[in-house]
Amino acid sequence: MVMKEEGLIIRTTLHRWVLGLVVTVCATGAGCGGFSIQLPGFSNVPAMFDLPGGEAVIPFTPLGGYVVVDVMINDAGPYKFILDTGASISVVSPDIAADLPQVFTGTTSIVSNVDPNSISTKFILIDHLTAGEARFERFQAAILPSIKAVVNGEVVFIDGILGIPLFQNLLLTVDYPANQVRVGTVGAPPPDGCSVIRTQRGPGDLPTLPMTVAGREVLAVIDTGNNEFLLLPSSFSDLDFVGPLQIGTATTVTGTLQTSKGVLDGDVVTGCQTFVQPSVTVGGGIASVGAGMLSRFRVTIDQRSSVIWFLSAL
């Protein structure tokens, strides 16, 4: 790291999760590509959804920067799930999976693009899942251990993850100020280069946001499962920072990675929004914009027209 001021480098363990499951899924014995395989009979995208009146509201509880919703699976629950737009698959815990019809298709290896680790697991069929007024039917979910989160000294166990493919054919709005998620069928407005920005497909077919960081361009995964402001890949390790750095470890679904966090000596820009000297984190393989930035807005993602819409800046 290059630092403009003579500052201390603070080595510590940073108590945070980077939950964004930015993955490539590989069938056992096969090579990896940048996609999630569709197993016979079902896929990551629901076969059907039901939104009364064409739109559904899903209340959420903010938990350390994460969007936590109550869901029912096959009429059982409620379970606590994190809405993670940086996850290319949905996830259920082994306890939930044990109570489901045992419909599996082989073993797969999930390879994270955030850290160098991988984890082997199975996919299981979810017949139907309800969250608030929304119902999603027949899609696959990976089985991964429940997530232990410590927030303000309180231990909370997360039972699963709602990944971005669940909303592939819908308009998804995360209204941070109102603590609501809304899903609907009406499209977003066309891009204007300011508050409505064209997204691009990134790792795992995830939507990415074009940004400049201290004058350098980067495509960052739009990641509600990341509670930092901005996670940058290790190729940004030569950025200038103001003051001391924190050197620590962040936990992902597949493992851990070493990170450096500090106040950027420069600005972060996307559309017509400029963030002056924000706190950014460097480590891992991809860029990911998280709740530290997103929670200032009502954020709408339309995967059908490849746009993101920022409203109601605080």
C-alpha positions, 0 to 999 in steps of 0.5 A: 500500500502507498500512503500519503501520510506517515501512518500506522498500519493497524493489524487487526481482525475486522469483524465483518462478513463479505457474504456476496456469493459470487460463484462459478459452479462446476459439475464434478469432473468438468471444467469451470465456466462463468455460469451456474449450471442448470441441473435437469428439471430445475434451475436457479431461476424460479419456474413461476412466481406469484405477486398479488396485484403485480407487486409484492412488499417484503419487510426486512430487518437491517442487521449489521448492514445486511437485508434480512427477510423472513421466508417460508419454505414449502410452508415451513418456517419462518427462516431468516434469509439474507437478500444477497444481490451478489450471490449467483445462487440461492442457499439453504442450510443443512437443517432446512434441506433435511426437512425437504424432499430429497431431490438432488442432482449430484455434487458440485464445487462452488468456486468463489471469485472473492477468495481463492477457496471452494466448497463442495455441496449439492443442489436441492429442489425448493418447491415453493418459497414465500417472502412477504407477499411474494411466492417463488416456485420450483428452483434449485438452492445450494446446501451450505452451512448456516451463517453465524453473524455477531452484531453488537455482541448478539449471535444471530444464525442466518438460515440461507441466502436469496440470490439474484437469480430469484429476481431475474424476471422481476424488478427488484427494489431494496428500499433501505430507508423504509426497510422494505424490499419490493418486487414487481413486473413493471420495468425501470426507466431508461438509463440517463447516465445519472441516477439510472445507470446501465449495468454490465454482466460480470462474474457469475452473470451478476450485474455490475456497476461502472465506477471510477475509484481515484480516477481508475475505472472498475466494474463492481458487483452490486452486492447487498451481501457485502456490508462494506462501502466498496471492496476492491480487488488486490490489483488496487493495492497501490491506491493512496490512503489517508491515515492508518490502514487496518489489515485484517480478515474478512469472512466469506461463505467459502472461506476467508481472505486478507484485506486492507481497509482505509480512507481513500485519498480520492473520490469514488464516482458512479453516474452523477454521485460522487463520494469524497474520500470514502472508506474502502477495502482492498482484497480478493479477486473482484470489486463489490459495492456494498451496503455502505454505499447502497444503504443511502438510496432506494436501489432498484435493479432491473436485470431484464433491461440491465439497469440500476436506479438510485433514488432518495439519496440521504 
